[in-house]
């Protein structure tokens, strides 16, 4: 019986680990990020808006737009960062670059492709 108990504990622990991996929380994204450049991809025209992001290790995010705040859950799958704001539909942006200190996102906003470059706050 002890062998069976150990096997059940092992399978349970393995399933928990697998669920965390499937959730898609890349440790490089965890932390606070600030906008350093936001531009329209086609024209390179700068967009004079700022956003600050915070991603935690449990899959929750917060975006501060300055005059409003968005909060919800997130996960990464492939090159896409999926977010679901509380009470809203899921949306995604393309991750162009993600390193320990820099993140570049390509997003479609009102039919226009934009590039957002963020740096991690220390």
C-alpha positions, 0 to 999 in steps of 0.5 A: 500500500505504501508504494501505491500511496507514493505513486499517487503523490508522485502523479499528483505532483507531476500533474501540478507541475504540468499545469503550471507549464501549460499555463504559459508563465515565462519567468522573464515577463514577471515584473513591472515594465514601462513604455520607452517607445510606441510607434505605428509600424508602417510609418514609424510615427511615434505615439505619445502615450505611455503604459506601465505593465505589471505581470505576476508569477500567478498569471495576473496582470495590471496595465496602468494607462495613466487615466485608467487601469486594466486588470486580469489574467494572462498567459503566453503561448508561442509568440502570443501574449494572451490577456483577459481583462476582468469581465471582457473577451480574451485578446492577444498581442505578438511578442516580437522580443522578450528578454530579461530587461526588454519586451517588444510587442506588435499589436493591432489597434483599430486595424493599424499595426503598432510596435510597443517597446518596454523595459523592465523597471528595477 
